[in-house]
Amino acid sequence: MQHHSQDPGYSASPQPEIRFWRMQHNWKSTKIKTDLSALFMSEIESAKKELEDMVQDKLDRINQLSLENENLERHVNEKDEQLDDLNKKLKETEFKLENLNKDKNDFESQIELYKDEVDTLMKSNKSQSNIINDLREKLSELQAKYDTQFEMNENWSIEKEDLIQQKNDIQTELYNYMSRVSDLQIFKENFELEAKNKIEKYEETILNLNSNIDDKENLIDSLKEQLNELKEDFQSRLEAEIKQFEFVEDRQNSDLIKSYENQIESLKNEKENLKAELQSKESYEISQSLLDSKNEQIDELNEKIKILTTQIEENIQMNEDVQKKILNEKENFENEIKSLNENFKSEIDSLNEKIETLNREKCEIIAEHELKINENNDLNKLNEELSNKCEQITSENKTLKNDVETKLEDSKTKEEMIEQLNLEINELKNKLVDSDNKINMFKESLKDLKEKSQDQSPLEELRIKLEADNEVLSKEIKELKDHNDELKTNTDKIKTEFQQENTKLIITNENIVENDDLKRRQNELNNLITELEQKLEQIVEQNKTTLEQKLEELDSIHKQELENMNNLSANDIDKLKNEYEQQIEKLKEDHSRQLNEELERIRKQITAEYEKKIESLKDSYDAEDSDSVKLISEASISNENCKKLKEQIQLSKQLDQDIFGKVGQNLENGNDEVEERIPDGIREILDKLENEGVLLLTLSEILALKNHFKNKKSSPDLEKLSEQTEKDNLIKENYLLKEIIEKFSTENVKDDWRSSFLTTLSEIFSNQKDLLLSELRSYVCSGCLSSDENYLNHLEKKIDNSISLQQKSIDYLHSSDRESLVKEIECMQAQLVKVMNEINVLSENERERKRELKLMEYAKDSEIIKSNDLKQSLNLEKNKTFDLMEKLSQEKKKTNMMQEQLYELNEEVIKIKDLLNIDKELDKEKIKNEQLSKALEAKNKLSIQDENDYRSEYIRHDKIYWNN
């Protein structure tokens, strides 16, 4: 009974404790799960945060490195731009040096041309001296001919006037020539000054360019040193930053591993503590509740394990697929990395070879620079030689100036002599003026013709034409120079633009290379980018090589074209020389022919006019003679005229005595020589005086005799009237002769011996005539005409003696006039020699001017041809540059495409990096899952052991209970 009474109380007491224990156990288990899940989530979040922080730090570091890289690139670009500027300046200086060398060569060629011109001048002077000697010989022959011809020639006055005309023309030509000589001297002096100034300027520019080249070379060396230092600093900084980055990564990874290990150890400790708690809480009272709760928990855990196993299997399958993909990508990556390494090695070898070639080129450039220095030294020597040559030329020019001055002085003296001769010639002209106003009019017309010929000389027209042509040529040459300068500036602009584009391409390529080097050092995945960069470099190098080849081809083609043009220009020069020589000869022949025709035409005109005037003078003289006869027959008588006649008779007697005393000695000379020296005009006047005067005398005497015999028985009044009429007639004749003589003496009173001699002769003849008439009258009046024949014979003898005296006096007049005219002719011949020399000099100057004109025309044509060739070559170069610009634009497009591809590849690389990070995180999650699965298995094992223990204890307790 006791046993049964105790049993229900005993069995009822442990149920609330078991429930409480179960509740407590459930609460603890849920708490543990929540703690574990919270710990797990906190660890995952902390790991995520750490990874994000790491990624952000790395991104910040990468951004910093990229910024530093950009700064370095900017600095390097600035240095490269400075180097490019210096290279441009060097090229400009080289171009200026080439231009200076060209100018120097041009000056040397001009100096040679001037030397050739001086030689030609010397040769022309020699030829002129030979021509002058020949002309002197010809003049001596002409003098002999003229001496023989003047005896037979009656028209010598016409030739004399022609010679005077020629002399005046030659004087005008001489004046023009002197003005041309002065212009040439001024031009020569100006050219020498310009040449000296240009040489000094070029020497100064050469010195400045040499100093600039030295400064720029020093600058280039300093910039190269700075570049090397910057590159070394950049490389050292990069290496230090990469090492620091690797150290930080290793350190962070080790910290993470340690934290995870600490967490695992803490979890193990918690597990052991839980085991201890579970073991301490074993008791029989709560065993049943524990078993129930444990069974429930086991069921729940089994369900969860199944779910987890399915999830894990799915995750494992997913991870396996991902791992396979990653492994395949890794294998592909490794293969690509191997190929890239091989390519990198090959490219490094090629780069080393290129560096060697560049070093060789550098050595060649240094050698070329030394050669240029030697060439500059040679140029300096040549400049010194040029200066010496210029000094020699200046000395020669001074000597030439002195010679020219002496020649000018001689020409001045000759001009003075010519002026004196002109004065003498004018005096002779004034003396040889005829008695009529028509001759004066004729002379005035001749003077007008001379003035017109002086005003409108062909040489002045030629000079004006030459000056106009020279001005036109100078303008055209200036226009061609301006056009060449514009073309040069355009070519320089195109070259600079082309160089800028090349520098930009090179800078972009170098930036890409440097960026790729940094990325290669940062990550192995950037090897793909290096491949693309290498391809770009190859393309750029290929483009460079093609451009260089094309430029070399263009240079060679241009040189060949220049050589061909030079050869063609030489052939053209020879042809043009021959053509111009032929044209010059034709022009000379035409000019000489035209001059001869004009001279003949002028001579014919003058001779015709002179003959007409002589005929008119003869007619006028005949009319005057007839008028004088009429006046003699119709004269009136006056006492005043008788007185005048007596006075004139007395004066004539005195003059006869004076003249016969002076001239008697000279009359004994031969008549032959006198007749040769008498000019034609005076001979005609004297013949008229002799023949017509004698006729008048005889007619008047015969009329007087007839009248006397008819009117023999006339009164004395009639006799007085006849005497008076005769006296009046004589007075009128005297007046007429005096008027004629006064006409000769009006123009020139000084030294007019011909007019005075003619007056004396006329007075002598009139006095003789008066004496004879008076004797005749006295004889007739006496009335012994028929008886005294002796007296008549005596009168005849007197008449014969008077005629002989008149003949001698006229012969003396002829001889003296001839001597003076011969002297004048000799002076005129000397002047003619001078004038012919001056004409030859002027003709040679004309030839030289024509030759200079032809040379200028040839130079103009050559400049036009050169400008056309330059235009064509520039057009070709422009077309080629446009083609190159198109190719460059295509290359730019390609580079832009490559950069876009690089950008896409960088994005893919970033995605791959993200995938790798995800893969790493998945690996970590797998490890954590494995650890959790292991922990769960251990917990399951422990729970199974606990259940087994609990069952065994429960069975033991049941046995004990049932036993009791």
Long-range contacts (C-beta under 8 A, 24 or more apart in sequence): 3-964, 14-285, 14-286, 14-288, 17-285, 17-286, 17-289, 18-285, 18-286, 18-288, 18-289, 18-290, 18-292, 19-289, 21-285, 21-286, 21-289, 21-290, 21-293, 22-289, 22-290, 22-292, 22-293, 25-289, 25-290, 25-293, 26-293, 29-297, 32-274, 39-263, 39-267, 40-928, 40-932, 43-263, 47-256, 47-924, 50-252, 50-256, 51-917, 51-921, 54-252, 55-917, 57-248, 58-245, 61-241, 61-245, 62-522, 65-241, 65-518, 65-522, 68-237, 69-514, 69-515, 69-518, 72-230, 72-234, 72-514, 73-511, 73-514, 73-515, 75-230, 76-227, 76-230, 76-510, 76-514, 77-507, 77-511, 79-223, 79-226, 79-227, 79-230, 80-503, 80-506, 80-507, 80-510, 81-503, 82-223, 83-220, 83-223, 84-499, 84-503, 86-216, 86-219, 86-220, 86-223, 88-496, 88-499, 89-212, 89-216, 90-213, 90-216, 93-209, 93-212, 93-213, 93-216, 96-205, 96-209, 97-206, 97-209, 97-376, 100-202, 100-205, 100-206, 101-379, 103-198, 103-202, 104-202, 104-379, 104-382, 104-383, 104-386, 107-195, 107-198, 107-199, 107-386, 108-386, 110-195, 111-386, 111-389, 111-390, 111-393, 114-393, 118-396, 118-400, 120-848, 124-844, 124-848, 127-844, 128-837, 128-840, 128-841, 128-844, 131-840, 132-837, 132-840, 135-833, 135-836, 135-837, 135-840, 136-833, 139-829, 139-832, 139-833, 139-836, 142-829, 143-826, 143-829, 146-825, 146-829, 150-825, 151-676, 154-680, 155-607, 155-610, 155-680, 156-679, 156-680, 157-432, 157-610, 157-679, 157-680, 157-681, 158-603, 158-606, 158-607, 158-610, 160-825, 160-828, 161-446, 161-606, 162-599, 162-602, 162-603, 162-606, 163-828, 163-832, 164-425, 164-429, 164-828, 165-446, 165-449, 165-450, 165-453, 165-602, 166-832, 166-835, 167-418, 167-422, 167-425, 167-828, 167-831, 167-832, 167-835, 168-450, 168-453, 168-454, 169-453, 169-454, 169-457, 170-834, 170-835, 170-838, 170-839, 171-418, 171-835, 172-453, 172-454, 172-457, 172-459, 173-457, 173-459, 173-838, 173-839, 173-842, 174-411, 174-415, 174-835, 174-838, 174-842, 176-457, 176-459, 176-460, 176-463, 176-842, 177-459, 177-838, 177-841, 177-842, 177-845, 178-408, 178-411, 180-463, 180-845, 181-404, 181-408, 185-401, 185-404, 188-397, 192-393, 192-394, 192-397, 195-390, 196-390, 199-383, 199-386, 199-387, 199-390, 203-383, 206-376, 206-379, 206-380, 206-383, 210-376, 238-518, 238-521, 242-521, 242-522, 264-931, 267-935, 271-935, 271-938, 271-939, 275-942, 278-942, 278-946, 282-949, 282-953, 284-953, 284-957, 287-950, 287-953, 287-954, 287-957, 288-954, 290-946, 290-950, 291-947, 291-950, 291-951, 291-954, 294-943, 294-946, 294-947, 294-950, 295-947, 297-943, 298-940, 298-943, 298-944, 298-947, 301-936, 301-939, 301-940, 301-943, 305-936, 305-940, 308-933, 308-936, 312-929, 312-933, 315-926, 315-929, 316-926, 319-922, 319-926, 322-919, 322-922, 323-919, 326-915, 326-916, 326-919, 329-912, 333-525, 336-527, 336-528, 337-524, 337-527, 340-527, 340-528, 340-530, 340-531, 341-527, 343-531, 343-534, 344-527, 344-530, 347-534, 414-834, 418-831, 418-834, 421-827, 421-831, 424-824, 424-827, 425-824, 425-827, 425-828, 427-748, 427-750, 427-751, 428-820, 428-824, 430-747, 430-748, 431-744, 431-747, 431-748, 431-752, 431-754, 431-755, 432-679, 432-681, 433-744, 433-747, 434-617, 434-681, 435-740, 435-743, 435-744, 436-617, 436-620, 436-743, 438-613, 438-616, 438-617, 439-613, 439-617, 442-609, 442-610, 442-613, 446-606, 459-842, 459-846, 462-846, 462-849, 466-849, 466-853, 469-853, 469-856, 470-856, 473-856, 473-857, 473-860, 476-860, 477-860, 477-863, 480-863, 480-864, 480-867, 483-867, 484-867, 484-870, 487-870, 487-871, 487-874, 490-874, 491-874, 491-877, 494-877, 494-878, 494-881, 498-881, 498-884, 498-885, 501-885, 501-888, 505-540, 505-888, 505-891, 505-892, 505-895, 506-540, 508-895, 509-533, 509-536, 509-537, 509-540, 512-536, 512-899, 512-902, 513-537, 523-909, 523-913, 525-909, 525-912, 525-913, 526-909, 528-905, 528-909, 529-902, 529-905, 529-906, 532-898, 532-901, 532-902, 532-905, 535-898, 536-895, 536-898, 539-891, 539-894, 540-891, 543-887, 543-891, 547-884, 550-880, 550-884, 554-876, 554-877, 554-880, 558-873, 561-869, 561-873, 565-865, 565-866, 565-869, 569-862, 569-865, 573-858, 576-854, 576-858, 576-861, 580-851, 580-854, 580-858, 584-847, 584-850, 584-851, 584-854, 587-850, 588-843, 588-847, 621-688, 624-736, 625-692, 628-696, 628-732, 628-733, 628-736, 629-696, 629-699, 631-729, 631-732, 632-696, 632-700, 632-725, 632-729, 632-732, 635-725, 635-728, 635-729, 635-732, 636-725, 636-728, 637-721, 637-724, 637-725, 637-727, 637-728, 638-724, 638-728, 641-724, 641-727, 641-728, 641-731, 642-724, 642-727, 644-731, 645-727, 645-728, 645-730, 645-731, 648-731, 648-734, 649-767, 649-770, 651-763, 652-763, 652-764, 652-766, 652-767, 652-770, 653-767, 655-760, 655-763, 655-764, 655-767, 656-763, 656-764, 656-767, 656-768, 659-760, 659-761, 659-764, 660-764, 660-805, 663-809, 663-812, 666-812, 667-805, 667-808, 667-809, 667-812, 669-812, 669-815, 671-807, 671-808, 671-811, 673-815, 674-811, 674-812, 674-814, 674-815, 674-818, 675-811, 675-814, 675-815, 676-814, 676-815, 676-818, 677-814, 677-815, 677-816, 677-817, 677-818, 677-819, 677-821, 677-822, 678-810, 678-811, 678-813, 678-814, 678-815, 678-817, 678-818, 679-814, 679-817, 679-818, 679-821, 682-754, 682-813, 682-814, 682-817, 683-814, 685-758, 686-810, 686-813, 686-814, 689-761, 689-762, 689-765, 689-806, 690-803, 690-806, 690-807, 690-810, 693-765, 693-769, 694-803, 697-769, 697-772, 697-773, 700-726, 700-729, 700-773, 701-773, 701-776, 704-776, 704-777, 704-780, 705-780, 705-785, 708-780, 712-783, 719-781, 723-777, 726-773, 726-777, 730-766, 730-769, 730-770, 730-773, 733-766, 734-762, 734-763, 734-766, 737-762, 737-763, 737-766, 738-762, 753-816, 754-813, 754-817, 757-813, 758-813, 761-806, 761-809, 761-810, 761-813, 764-805, 764-806, 764-809, 765-802, 765-806, 768-802, 768-805, 768-806, 772-798, 772-799, 772-802
